[in-house]
Amino acid sequence: MLINPRIPALVCAVVLLAVGTRALAEACPDADAAALAWLDKMSRSLHEVSYHGVITLQRGDDMQVIQVSHRVDDAAASETLTRLTGQGAQVDRTAHPLECVHPGHRLLRLGSELQAGHCGIAEQYRFSVGADARVAGRTAVLIQIAPRDMYRFGYSMALDRETGLLLRSETLGRGNNPLETFQFSRVVFDAEAPVAAAELVHRAEHPHPDEASRRGAVSRPWQVTWLPGGFTATDSPAALAARRTFTDGLAVMSVFLEELGRELRPGEGLVREGGTTSYTRGMLLGGQPVLITVIGEVPVNTARMVADSVEWMQ
């Protein structure tokens, strides 16, 4: 049974959907309004639904099993993630304000984009609704997501038909080759969460995005001059912040700049783990040796082009 605070939110969503579907059909004739409505519902579920369960994360031959407990009260959401394989690490995220809507979730909500005459995330991806499936014993709606360009991955998602919670997600590379798969093997709503023992516990903070971006600094202002269409900053970083983070609503990537005391031999490094790319490049910016690192859910060529676009600001 779902918690009471989500009832007014769902009423509002139904009203907005009725208006938004008509506007979507006029502004974006090839967009699947039903699929986008499900993504909107998914973006709201983390602020409306309490649940706990067990998740598997498959990346090639590596599989991790994680217990998750997500709790929502009148003002905040809290979450505990406990790894059940390997080292028993645990992450506690507490008191995430419900009024804090991250840019990725905001991009999945099309109301303001449609009012401005834009298609929002539908400009970057094609969406379609498939047949229902069963995931973790729940009826799920399948959403197929195909990129409109070469700069991002595709996805196959299964959303809980009752709550909109993401029950399964596949990140798809070239030729729809699965890169990683996240899936609930068991999920229960509004029940007392079990307690799992952990050897290492990390309590995650939730600083304001602008405050987080100021951690670490460089001596000169810099900028990323090229991004794939649809990517937007997740915060308003200080000019000397060493990190910039961007999202298109589905994928997230961060760019880091490190000033070096000596020049590196030109070259690049690459690590790929499932759908996550870590690309590093040593270069000279205005005679200053620097190390640029791009980490995110994007193809290698996208990470390389983003790294190449880093410049000092004039």
Backbone bond lengths (Angstrom), bond angles and torsions (degrees), N, CA, C in turn:
res aa  C-N    CA-C-N  psi(-1)  N-CA   C-N-CA  omega(-1)  CA-C   N-CA-C  phi
1 M - - - 1.469 - - 1.520 108.44 -
2 L 1.308 116.89 135.16 1.457 120.97 -175.41 1.513 111.22 -84.62
3 I 1.324 115.10 155.50 1.457 119.15 -177.52 1.522 110.31 -72.86
4 N 1.336 115.19 150.85 1.464 120.31 -175.09 1.519 114.95 -60.64
5 P 1.342 121.14 -36.89 1.463 119.83 -176.78 1.519 114.80 -57.72
6 R 1.328 119.77 -19.65 1.449 119.73 -178.09 1.524 112.55 -80.14
7 I 1.344 118.61 -14.45 1.458 120.79 -176.60 1.518 112.13 -62.71
8 P 1.361 120.79 -52.78 1.461 118.81 176.90 1.513 113.09 -61.28
9 A 1.330 117.40 -33.38 1.464 119.71 179.19 1.517 110.59 -64.52
10 L 1.328 117.24 -40.45 1.451 120.32 179.27 1.517 111.71 -67.62
11 V 1.328 116.59 -36.83 1.464 119.68 176.88 1.527 110.01 -60.74
12 C 1.338 116.61 -45.55 1.460 120.51 178.13 1.525 110.96 -62.36
13 A 1.341 116.35 -40.00 1.459 119.68 -178.58 1.518 111.46 -63.41
14 V 1.329 117.09 -38.87 1.462 120.42 179.46 1.519 110.61 -63.95
15 V 1.336 116.90 -42.31 1.463 120.51 179.02 1.528 110.59 -64.37
16 L 1.347 116.37 -46.52 1.462 119.89 179.77 1.516 111.67 -63.73
17 L 1.352 116.83 -36.07 1.447 120.32 -179.92 1.521 110.81 -64.51
18 A 1.323 116.98 -39.98 1.463 119.73 -179.94 1.527 110.91 -61.70
19 V 1.343 116.08 -40.54 1.467 120.43 178.68 1.523 110.44 -74.82
20 G 1.348 116.49 -43.72 1.451 121.02 -175.83 1.515 113.04 -66.06
21 T 1.325 118.56 -36.35 1.460 120.86 -179.78 1.517 110.77 -61.81
22 R 1.324 117.53 -41.51 1.464 121.23 179.10 1.528 110.22 -65.48
23 A 1.342 116.88 -44.61 1.472 120.26 179.63 1.523 110.88 -65.51
24 L 1.336 116.61 -37.56 1.460 120.86 -179.91 1.520 110.37 -63.60
25 A 1.325 116.73 -42.59 1.461 120.07 -179.60 1.519 111.27 -62.11
26 E 1.340 116.96 -32.74 1.466 120.54 -179.63 1.524 111.70 -79.58
27 A 1.332 117.53 -43.03 1.468 120.85 -174.64 1.524 112.85 -84.26
28 C 1.329 118.62 -32.91 1.470 123.24 -173.69 1.525 108.98 -133.24
29 P 1.315 118.59 77.71 1.460 121.28 -171.80 1.521 114.92 -61.69
30 D 1.367 118.60 -24.22 1.466 118.69 -179.05 1.525 112.89 -97.72
31 A 1.330 118.41 7.30 1.464 122.05 179.28 1.518 110.29 -85.26
32 D 1.319 116.35 143.89 1.466 122.22 178.45 1.527 108.03 -89.94
33 A 1.331 116.04 103.28 1.469 120.60 -175.62 1.518 111.64 -62.28
34 A 1.340 117.33 -36.74 1.471 120.17 -178.63 1.529 110.57 -65.02
35 A 1.335 116.72 -42.97 1.462 120.14 -179.98 1.521 110.96 -63.58
36 L 1.330 116.52 -42.75 1.462 120.00 -179.37 1.523 111.57 -67.89
37 A 1.337 116.86 -32.32 1.465 119.69 175.83 1.527 110.72 -64.70
38 W 1.331 117.23 -37.99 1.462 120.55 177.34 1.532 110.74 -66.67
39 L 1.335 117.78 -38.47 1.463 119.67 177.67 1.521 111.25 -65.18
40 D 1.339 116.51 -37.36 1.456 120.90 175.65 1.533 110.06 -59.99
41 K 1.331 115.47 -45.21 1.469 119.99 179.42 1.524 110.81 -63.98
42 M 1.341 116.73 -40.21 1.464 120.24 177.66 1.525 110.85 -60.31
43 S 1.340 117.55 -41.26 1.459 121.10 -177.06 1.520 112.36 -64.90
44 R 1.319 116.85 -23.81 1.470 121.12 -178.93 1.523 113.20 -93.70
45 S 1.329 117.52 -16.62 1.459 120.61 -171.17 1.524 112.76 -63.01
46 L 1.346 118.09 -34.84 1.465 119.89 -177.72 1.525 112.42 -67.30
47 H 1.327 117.29 -19.36 1.465 121.11 177.69 1.520 112.24 -98.31
48 E 1.331 117.40 0.10 1.462 120.05 -172.42 1.527 114.11 -126.34
49 V 1.320 118.47 -16.85 1.460 121.63 -169.97 1.524 110.88 -125.52
50 S 1.335 116.23 132.17 1.464 121.63 170.90 1.530 108.49 -98.03
51 Y 1.334 116.23 139.05 1.462 119.75 -178.73 1.518 109.52 -160.18
52 H 1.321 116.80 163.78 1.455 121.15 166.50 1.523 108.13 -144.98
53 G 1.324 115.48 156.58 1.456 119.00 -177.51 1.511 111.53 -178.96
54 V 1.327 114.51 -169.26 1.460 122.44 -179.64 1.522 108.08 -123.22
55 I 1.335 115.99 133.01 1.452 123.60 -176.95 1.524 109.61 -117.32
56 T 1.325 116.87 140.64 1.462 121.15 168.79 1.527 108.43 -108.97
57 L 1.324 116.34 141.23 1.463 122.90 177.67 1.513 108.01 -125.72
58 Q 1.334 116.45 111.51 1.459 122.66 -176.10 1.521 109.88 -105.96
59 R 1.338 116.89 122.53 1.461 123.33 175.63 1.515 107.60 -130.58
60 G 1.324 116.93 99.45 1.453 119.91 -176.07 1.518 110.09 61.84
61 D 1.336 116.40 -125.85 1.466 121.00 179.91 1.523 112.48 -85.80
62 D 1.317 117.23 -5.48 1.462 120.89 -177.19 1.526 110.74 -95.69
63 M 1.342 116.50 129.65 1.453 120.14 176.47 1.527 109.53 -129.56
64 Q 1.332 115.60 130.10 1.457 121.65 175.83 1.526 108.99 -112.17
65 V 1.315 114.94 148.02 1.460 121.48 177.03 1.523 107.84 -119.40
66 I 1.317 116.87 127.43 1.467 122.29 -172.30 1.520 109.43 -131.40
67 Q 1.326 115.77 132.03 1.471 120.72 172.26 1.525 108.50 -92.60
68 V 1.329 117.31 131.73 1.452 121.71 -177.78 1.518 110.00 -124.88
69 S 1.313 115.83 138.13 1.463 122.18 174.74 1.516 107.91 -130.34
70 H 1.321 117.18 121.08 1.469 122.72 -175.63 1.523 107.68 -123.18
71 R 1.342 115.87 122.17 1.461 121.23 -174.50 1.518 109.92 -123.38
72 V 1.321 116.52 134.40 1.455 122.41 179.41 1.517 108.95 -122.92
73 D 1.357 116.64 129.56 1.456 119.52 171.73 1.523 108.31 -118.68
74 D 1.309 117.69 -161.19 1.464 120.57 -173.74 1.520 113.42 -67.05
75 A 1.333 118.10 -25.32 1.461 119.87 -172.05 1.521 114.67 -124.20
76 A 1.341 118.66 -19.00 1.459 119.65 -171.74 1.523 110.94 -152.01
77 A 1.327 114.28 163.37 1.456 122.16 174.51 1.526 108.58 -118.80
78 S 1.326 116.30 142.65 1.460 121.66 177.56 1.523 108.46 -130.57
79 E 1.336 115.52 154.48 1.461 119.18 -174.85 1.513 109.71 -148.50
80 T 1.336 114.86 141.92 1.460 121.60 174.79 1.518 108.43 -126.85
81 L 1.342 116.25 126.50 1.459 122.31 177.76 1.523 107.65 -117.03
82 T 1.331 116.96 125.51 1.457 121.67 -179.04 1.521 109.31 -126.29
83 R 1.302 115.97 121.55 1.464 119.94 178.91 1.520 109.20 -77.89
84 L 1.337 116.47 125.85 1.458 122.30 -177.36 1.516 112.65 -97.21
85 T 1.327 117.87 -4.22 1.458 122.64 176.17 1.523 108.88 -119.59
86 G 1.325 116.25 154.47 1.461 119.89 -179.60 1.519 110.77 64.79
87 Q 1.323 116.31 -143.43 1.461 120.82 178.37 1.529 109.10 -69.28
88 G 1.317 116.83 132.61 1.465 120.70 -176.50 1.507 112.47 -76.57
89 A 1.323 117.72 68.22 1.464 121.57 -179.49 1.517 110.23 -84.24
90 Q 1.329 115.42 149.31 1.462 121.50 -179.01 1.519 109.79 -136.55
91 V 1.335 116.14 139.07 1.460 122.41 176.50 1.515 108.23 -120.08
92 D 1.329 116.18 126.59 1.468 122.02 176.31 1.520 108.98 -109.61
93 R 1.318 116.24 122.98 1.460 121.71 173.06 1.519 106.58 -114.31
94 T 1.313 117.61 120.12 1.458 120.46 -174.38 1.517 111.23 -121.73
95 A 1.326 114.52 151.40 1.470 123.04 169.93 1.527 113.07 53.18
96 H 1.328 116.97 49.72 1.462 120.40 172.48 1.529 107.37 -79.96
97 P 1.343 118.56 114.90 1.473 120.19 -174.91 1.524 111.67 -60.44
98 L 1.339 116.40 135.30 1.460 120.19 -178.86 1.520 112.16 -66.75
99 E 1.344 116.83 -26.08 1.461 118.41 -179.30 1.532 111.82 -78.28
100 C 1.335 117.55 -7.62 1.466 121.45 178.71 1.521 108.83 -84.69
101 V 1.325 116.95 107.08 1.463 122.46 179.24 1.520 108.11 -108.38
102 H 1.314 117.32 115.18 1.453 121.39 -177.05 1.533 110.78 -71.64
103 P 1.341 116.96 154.63 1.467 119.79 -176.25 1.516 114.22 -55.69
104 G 1.341 118.10 -36.62 1.453 119.88 179.60 1.514 112.04 -60.89
105 H 1.329 117.11 -43.34 1.470 120.62 177.47 1.524 110.21 -67.34
106 R 1.329 115.60 -37.79 1.464 118.62 -178.64 1.526 110.91 -63.76
107 L 1.326 117.29 -36.23 1.464 120.83 179.87 1.515 112.55 -68.26
108 L 1.330 116.87 -21.83 1.457 120.73 178.00 1.523 112.19 -83.57
109 R 1.314 116.94 -5.54 1.467 121.74 179.18 1.520 108.07 -106.28
110 L 1.322 116.25 111.13 1.462 120.60 -165.19 1.517 115.71 -87.39
111 G 1.323 118.94 -3.09 1.463 120.62 -172.85 1.514 114.31 -51.92
112 S 1.341 117.64 -56.37 1.461 120.60 -176.33 1.525 111.46 -67.69
113 E 1.352 117.61 -34.87 1.460 120.48 178.97 1.528 110.65 -63.17
114 L 1.337 116.25 -42.99 1.465 119.65 -178.40 1.520 110.89 -67.19
115 Q 1.332 116.10 -38.23 1.459 119.36 178.45 1.526 110.92 -62.83
116 A 1.341 117.15 -29.65 1.463 121.18 179.22 1.528 112.07 -88.01
117 G 1.333 116.60 1.57 1.458 120.11 178.71 1.516 113.93 83.29
118 H 1.351 118.06 18.95 1.459 122.06 -179.93 1.520 109.78 -111.39
119 C 1.339 115.46 160.07 1.465 120.87 178.83 1.520 112.35 -94.92
120 G 1.332 117.63 -2.94 1.454 120.35 178.82 1.524 111.66 60.74
121 I 1.319 116.04 -135.53 1.462 121.10 -174.90 1.518 112.14 -64.38
122 A 1.345 117.80 -20.22 1.463 121.11 178.10 1.524 111.84 -67.93
123 E 1.341 118.16 -13.51 1.457 120.37 174.58 1.528 111.82 -75.37
124 Q 1.339 117.10 -19.78 1.463 121.21 -175.67 1.523 112.83 -106.40
125 Y 1.330 118.05 -22.77 1.460 122.24 -176.73 1.530 110.33 -134.42
126 R 1.337 115.68 153.94 1.459 122.13 168.70 1.516 107.90 -102.54
127 F 1.319 116.61 133.55 1.458 122.52 -176.76 1.521 110.07 -118.67
128 S 1.327 115.65 146.09 1.459 120.18 173.58 1.521 109.30 -151.54
129 V 1.326 115.90 151.73 1.468 122.39 179.52 1.516 108.69 -100.40
130 G 1.336 116.30 128.83 1.457 121.24 178.02 1.520 111.47 -101.68
131 A 1.321 115.69 -168.92 1.462 121.39 179.34 1.526 109.94 -70.92
132 D 1.334 116.13 157.58 1.463 120.83 176.86 1.524 110.87 -65.35
133 A 1.338 115.26 154.35 1.462 121.80 177.59 1.526 108.43 -137.32
134 R 1.322 116.38 172.21 1.464 122.20 175.23 1.519 108.09 -112.56
135 V 1.322 115.48 124.21 1.461 121.98 176.83 1.523 107.60 -133.20
136 A 1.321 117.11 125.57 1.467 122.27 -179.73 1.526 111.46 54.01
137 G 1.329 116.52 34.83 1.458 120.89 178.83 1.512 114.54 76.52
138 R 1.346 117.57 8.64 1.459 122.19 -177.68 1.532 109.70 -112.92
139 T 1.329 116.61 150.31 1.456 120.76 173.55 1.518 108.91 -77.80
140 A 1.329 116.14 126.15 1.464 121.17 -174.86 1.521 110.42 -125.21
141 V 1.331 115.11 146.85 1.457 123.22 175.45 1.526 108.38 -95.14
142 L 1.333 117.48 128.15 1.456 121.59 -179.78 1.529 110.06 -88.49
143 I 1.325 116.54 129.51 1.460 122.92 177.19 1.529 107.63 -119.73
144 Q 1.319 116.64 121.04 1.460 121.74 176.62 1.529 108.80 -98.27
145 I 1.333 116.12 132.42 1.458 121.67 -175.17 1.521 108.54 -128.52
146 A 1.321 116.29 115.33 1.463 121.57 -178.55 1.526 109.44 -114.85
147 P 1.330 118.86 132.80 1.474 120.77 179.41 1.530 110.61 -70.71
148 R 1.316 115.66 148.28 1.468 121.00 177.33 1.528 112.17 -89.99
149 D 1.343 117.30 -2.76 1.464 120.48 178.09 1.518 108.72 -145.44
150 M 1.328 116.37 -177.97 1.461 122.04 -176.20 1.521 113.12 -88.72
151 Y 1.325 117.62 2.67 1.457 120.33 -170.03 1.528 113.98 -93.29
152 R 1.317 118.35 1.70 1.469 121.25 -177.54 1.522 109.84 -147.97
153 F 1.330 115.10 166.40 1.455 121.72 179.42 1.527 110.58 -89.77
154 G 1.329 115.03 165.91 1.449 121.36 170.16 1.519 110.41 -98.17
155 Y 1.334 116.10 171.20 1.459 120.69 -178.36 1.530 110.27 -144.16
156 S 1.308 114.72 151.83 1.451 121.69 167.52 1.526 106.66 -125.01
157 M 1.335 116.64 120.57 1.461 120.68 -174.06 1.519 110.75 -122.44
158 A 1.315 115.21 145.92 1.457 121.82 173.98 1.526 107.81 -120.19
159 L 1.332 117.64 117.97 1.458 122.78 -177.21 1.519 109.87 -109.46
160 D 1.324 115.44 137.00 1.455 120.62 177.47 1.531 109.74 -57.93
161 R 1.321 116.88 125.75 1.467 119.76 -174.40 1.527 111.63 -65.08
162 E 1.312 118.40 -30.05 1.463 120.39 -177.83 1.516 112.43 -80.86
163 T 1.329 117.60 -44.15 1.463 121.04 -170.73 1.525 114.42 -109.64
164 G 1.329 118.51 -19.04 1.457 121.51 -174.39 1.516 113.64 84.36
165 L 1.337 118.59 -0.13 1.457 121.32 -179.15 1.531 110.40 -63.37
166 L 1.323 116.59 137.80 1.459 122.14 176.70 1.524 109.02 -71.24
167 L 1.331 116.54 113.28 1.463 122.02 -178.76 1.526 112.50 -97.14
168 R 1.325 116.84 -29.46 1.464 120.43 178.57 1.519 109.31 -151.14
169 S 1.325 115.50 142.74 1.462 120.34 177.18 1.517 109.14 -144.65
170 E 1.325 116.12 129.86 1.460 122.54 172.65 1.520 108.76 -112.13
171 T 1.323 116.64 130.92 1.458 121.12 171.65 1.514 107.40 -92.74
172 L 1.339 115.99 127.20 1.459 121.09 -171.22 1.527 110.73 -114.60
173 G 1.317 116.49 127.05 1.450 121.83 176.97 1.511 111.45 -92.87
174 R 1.322 116.31 -156.89 1.464 121.37 -178.52 1.527 110.06 -59.52
175 G 1.329 116.51 137.24 1.453 121.46 -178.14 1.510 113.73 69.33
176 N 1.345 116.31 22.71 1.466 122.14 -177.72 1.531 112.28 57.47
177 N 1.316 116.02 31.82 1.460 121.40 177.33 1.528 109.45 -76.45
178 P 1.353 118.86 121.35 1.475 120.37 -179.15 1.523 111.44 -64.73
179 L 1.321 115.98 127.04 1.459 122.03 178.35 1.525 111.22 -96.79
180 E 1.331 116.33 -38.66 1.459 120.73 174.67 1.518 109.18 -157.12
181 T 1.328 114.21 152.33 1.465 120.20 -178.42 1.516 109.35 -132.53
182 F 1.318 115.39 125.74 1.463 123.59 174.47 1.526 107.07 -110.08
183 Q 1.338 117.49 134.96 1.465 118.98 -177.07 1.523 110.97 -157.25
184 F 1.323 115.23 137.98 1.460 120.22 169.84 1.525 108.51 -74.35
185 S 1.319 116.57 131.19 1.460 120.20 169.80 1.524 110.52 -94.94
186 R 1.328 115.04 -21.44 1.472 120.51 176.88 1.518 107.72 -154.84
187 V 1.336 117.83 139.14 1.458 121.84 176.88 1.518 108.93 -148.83
188 V 1.335 115.52 137.63 1.462 123.08 179.11 1.524 107.43 -131.87
189 F 1.326 116.51 137.02 1.458 121.28 -178.18 1.525 110.72 -101.78
190 D 1.349 115.10 139.66 1.459 122.77 174.03 1.523 113.51 52.60
191 A 1.316 117.41 43.63 1.466 121.47 176.34 1.521 108.34 -123.98
192 E 1.322 116.41 161.17 1.457 121.01 179.63 1.521 109.54 -66.25
193 A 1.316 117.12 126.90 1.457 121.20 -175.99 1.523 110.60 -77.84
194 P 1.342 118.13 138.96 1.465 120.67 174.42 1.515 110.67 -70.09
195 V 1.313 116.26 156.47 1.460 121.41 179.20 1.518 108.59 -103.25
196 A 1.324 116.89 123.79 1.457 121.98 179.00 1.525 109.43 -107.30
197 A 1.336 116.19 135.06 1.454 120.43 178.87 1.520 110.11 -71.43
198 A 1.335 116.45 145.89 1.458 121.26 180.00 1.517 109.67 -140.41
199 E 1.336 115.87 138.54 1.458 120.69 178.09 1.530 111.45 -77.57
200 L 1.312 116.79 -31.28 1.456 121.52 -175.78 1.514 108.52 -132.67
201 V 1.346 117.30 124.44 1.458 121.85 -178.23 1.518 108.97 -119.11
202 H 1.330 115.43 127.91 1.459 121.53 176.55 1.519 108.47 -117.51
203 R 1.326 116.95 126.63 1.459 121.59 178.57 1.523 108.74 -99.04
204 A 1.321 115.04 107.28 1.458 121.17 -175.38 1.518 110.19 -76.71
205 E 1.325 115.62 134.08 1.455 120.92 176.21 1.518 109.50 -85.91
206 H 1.329 115.23 164.49 1.457 119.63 174.55 1.523 108.36 -129.18
207 P 1.356 116.57 73.64 1.465 119.06 179.05 1.517 110.30 -72.86
208 H 1.319 115.96 161.18 1.460 119.89 172.56 1.527 107.88 -60.37
209 P 1.362 118.99 140.11 1.468 120.48 -177.78 1.519 113.75 -52.09
210 D 1.333 117.67 -39.48 1.457 119.85 179.93 1.518 111.38 -66.46
211 E 1.342 116.70 -36.82 1.466 120.47 177.95 1.516 110.52 -67.09
212 A 1.348 116.34 -41.61 1.459 119.85 -179.91 1.519 111.52 -63.02
213 S 1.326 116.79 -36.35 1.466 120.51 -176.86 1.520 112.66 -68.88
214 R 1.341 117.82 -17.02 1.462 120.38 -177.69 1.526 112.40 -86.41
215 R 1.326 117.10 -4.80 1.452 119.80 179.18 1.527 109.64 -74.00
216 G 1.306 117.17 121.52 1.455 121.14 -173.25 1.514 108.88 84.89
217 A 1.314 116.95 143.73 1.460 119.15 -176.55 1.517 109.67 -150.50
218 V 1.326 114.89 157.63 1.452 122.57 173.99 1.524 107.67 -120.90
219 S 1.336 116.93 173.71 1.462 119.72 -172.65 1.523 113.38 -86.95
220 R 1.345 117.36 -17.52 1.459 120.57 -177.15 1.521 110.37 -133.67
221 P 1.336 117.29 148.88 1.469 119.92 175.95 1.531 110.51 -66.58
222 W 1.314 116.45 143.35 1.457 121.41 -179.34 1.521 109.52 -141.31
223 Q 1.318 115.68 168.80 1.459 119.84 -177.50 1.524 110.95 -151.62
224 V 1.324 114.55 157.19 1.463 122.26 171.74 1.520 106.18 -99.61
225 T 1.334 117.26 117.21 1.462 120.58 -171.36 1.525 113.71 -94.79
226 W 1.353 117.63 -7.95 1.467 119.78 176.54 1.515 110.17 -138.96
227 L 1.329 115.15 132.57 1.454 123.06 173.65 1.519 108.20 -139.17
228 P 1.327 118.48 150.40 1.469 119.04 172.85 1.527 109.69 -60.15
229 G 1.326 116.50 151.40 1.459 120.76 179.76 1.521 111.85 -54.05
230 G 1.325 116.09 140.06 1.461 120.78 176.60 1.508 114.78 93.30
231 F 1.339 118.74 -17.18 1.458 119.96 178.82 1.523 109.85 -77.67
232 T 1.320 115.29 136.56 1.454 121.17 -179.98 1.518 109.15 -136.25
233 A 1.317 117.24 155.62 1.465 121.58 -179.07 1.517 110.63 -67.09
234 T 1.319 116.21 141.71 1.467 120.63 177.63 1.519 111.66 -85.40
235 D 1.320 118.08 -7.81 1.460 121.44 -178.34 1.521 108.39 -154.26
236 S 1.313 116.01 -175.33 1.470 122.14 175.80 1.527 107.54 -117.35
237 P 1.329 117.36 81.23 1.462 120.02 -170.99 1.517 112.71 -67.98
238 A 1.320 114.77 149.45 1.459 119.93 172.75 1.520 109.15 -62.53
239 A 1.328 116.24 152.46 1.464 120.94 -175.10 1.525 112.13 -58.21
240 L 1.339 116.97 -30.32 1.458 120.59 -176.98 1.531 112.67 -101.76
241 A 1.323 117.73 10.11 1.464 120.22 177.83 1.517 109.82 -65.03
242 A 1.319 116.54 143.09 1.464 121.13 -176.42 1.516 112.75 -86.03
243 R 1.331 117.78 -1.16 1.459 120.65 -176.18 1.515 110.63 -134.84
244 R 1.325 116.21 142.63 1.455 123.57 169.50 1.527 107.13 -127.03
245 T 1.324 117.83 137.53 1.462 121.76 179.66 1.513 109.39 -125.91
246 F 1.339 115.88 139.05 1.455 122.17 -174.97 1.527 110.32 -135.98
247 T 1.338 116.15 154.02 1.462 121.08 176.51 1.519 109.55 -146.36
248 D 1.332 115.63 151.87 1.464 120.28 171.55 1.526 110.91 -108.63
249 G 1.321 116.83 11.87 1.453 122.43 -178.63 1.512 112.48 105.08
250 L 1.337 117.83 -30.76 1.461 122.34 178.06 1.523 111.52 -116.30
251 A 1.325 117.23 -46.08 1.463 121.66 178.98 1.524 110.26 -99.89
252 V 1.336 115.48 150.15 1.467 122.63 177.34 1.519 108.26 -129.15
253 M 1.328 116.85 139.48 1.465 119.89 172.65 1.526 109.80 -142.99
254 S 1.324 114.48 147.41 1.460 121.43 177.84 1.515 109.60 -119.95
255 V 1.335 115.76 143.85 1.463 123.00 178.63 1.526 107.49 -117.86
256 F 1.327 116.02 127.55 1.461 121.99 -179.08 1.525 109.35 -117.60
257 L 1.326 116.29 139.39 1.462 121.81 175.64 1.521 108.84 -120.87
258 E 1.330 116.00 127.23 1.473 121.86 178.16 1.526 108.43 -125.01
259 E 1.333 116.23 122.57 1.466 120.83 176.20 1.530 109.24 -79.29
260 L 1.323 115.41 138.20 1.461 121.30 -175.58 1.520 110.61 -111.72
261 G 1.338 115.73 151.07 1.451 120.74 179.05 1.510 112.86 -81.85
262 R 1.336 117.24 -15.11 1.467 120.13 179.31 1.523 108.20 -144.98
263 E 1.293 115.46 157.59 1.459 121.02 -176.95 1.524 110.56 -75.18
264 L 1.326 115.33 135.78 1.453 121.07 175.33 1.524 109.99 -91.80
265 R 1.318 115.58 153.49 1.460 119.05 171.59 1.527 108.03 -65.17
266 P 1.341 118.39 132.26 1.470 119.96 -178.35 1.525 111.07 -55.68
267 G 1.305 116.11 138.62 1.457 120.79 -179.86 1.513 110.74 167.99
268 E 1.324 115.25 179.93 1.453 120.73 -177.88 1.517 109.88 -142.34
269 G 1.329 114.54 155.38 1.455 121.22 176.47 1.515 109.48 -127.34
270 L 1.315 116.40 149.23 1.459 120.68 -175.39 1.516 110.42 -143.78
271 V 1.342 115.29 132.02 1.465 122.09 171.39 1.518 107.33 -131.75
272 R 1.329 116.77 128.91 1.459 121.06 176.12 1.516 109.04 -119.33
273 E 1.321 115.59 128.69 1.462 121.57 178.04 1.517 107.69 -131.13
274 G 1.322 116.02 102.14 1.458 119.69 -176.05 1.519 109.97 62.68
275 G 1.331 116.40 -124.59 1.456 121.42 179.85 1.517 113.91 -91.13
276 T 1.341 117.59 6.27 1.463 121.01 -177.62 1.524 110.95 -105.18
277 T 1.317 115.68 128.69 1.464 122.86 178.16 1.520 109.50 -107.92
278 S 1.329 116.39 133.97 1.468 122.04 171.57 1.522 107.21 -120.03
279 Y 1.336 115.64 110.41 1.465 121.79 -175.88 1.526 108.68 -117.90
280 T 1.328 117.02 129.62 1.462 122.41 -178.26 1.520 109.36 -126.88
281 R 1.330 115.22 138.90 1.461 119.39 -179.12 1.527 109.73 -142.83
282 G 1.309 116.96 129.02 1.455 121.77 172.09 1.516 109.56 -90.72
283 M 1.320 117.32 135.76 1.465 120.79 -177.78 1.515 109.91 -157.10
284 L 1.326 114.37 173.74 1.455 121.62 174.35 1.518 108.70 -106.35
285 L 1.334 115.81 128.88 1.462 121.43 172.98 1.525 107.39 -115.92
286 G 1.330 116.87 108.22 1.457 119.98 -178.60 1.511 113.07 57.02
287 G 1.335 116.25 35.91 1.460 120.83 179.70 1.512 114.28 86.62
288 Q 1.352 118.29 -7.59 1.464 122.41 -179.29 1.528 109.48 -95.92
289 P 1.345 118.43 121.20 1.467 119.01 176.02 1.537 110.72 -69.24
290 V 1.316 115.46 131.51 1.463 120.82 -178.98 1.521 109.13 -138.76
291 L 1.306 115.10 161.59 1.462 122.92 173.67 1.522 107.10 -118.19
292 I 1.327 116.88 120.29 1.458 122.80 178.76 1.521 107.95 -105.09
293 T 1.321 116.99 129.78 1.460 121.92 177.49 1.517 109.31 -126.35
294 V 1.325 115.62 130.67 1.458 122.12 175.42 1.523 107.43 -117.86
295 I 1.327 116.53 122.09 1.459 121.83 178.24 1.519 108.17 -123.91
296 G 1.320 116.99 125.07 1.455 117.83 179.90 1.504 113.77 177.73
297 E 1.321 114.75 178.98 1.468 123.27 -176.49 1.526 108.78 -92.30
298 V 1.338 115.25 62.22 1.461 121.99 -177.34 1.525 109.00 -138.48
299 P 1.347 117.48 158.01 1.463 119.97 175.80 1.531 111.91 -63.88
300 V 1.329 115.01 162.69 1.457 120.77 -177.42 1.523 111.36 -59.97
301 N 1.329 117.92 -45.42 1.461 120.20 -177.52 1.524 111.99 -62.28
302 T 1.334 116.99 -34.02 1.463 119.95 176.71 1.522 110.31 -64.74
303 A 1.340 116.58 -46.31 1.466 120.62 178.98 1.527 110.59 -60.39
304 R 1.329 116.73 -40.40 1.467 120.80 -179.48 1.531 110.86 -64.50
305 M 1.338 117.09 -44.04 1.461 120.63 -179.03 1.527 111.55 -66.64
306 V 1.332 116.60 -37.14 1.463 119.94 177.21 1.528 110.30 -64.80
307 A 1.325 116.38 -45.08 1.474 120.56 179.19 1.530 110.56 -60.47
308 D 1.332 116.82 -41.87 1.474 120.83 -178.61 1.525 112.23 -65.58
309 S 1.347 116.85 -20.87 1.468 119.83 -175.37 1.525 113.57 -88.88
310 V 1.322 118.17 -2.70 1.468 121.19 -178.34 1.532 109.80 -68.68
311 E 1.326 116.03 132.11 1.463 121.54 179.70 1.518 110.14 -141.00
312 W 1.340 115.23 154.69 1.462 119.48 167.33 1.528 108.30 -70.76
313 M 1.317 117.02 145.07 1.446 120.80 175.92 1.525 109.17 -81.62
314 Q 1.314 115.53 144.72 1.469 120.54 -179.51 1.527 110.30 -78.44
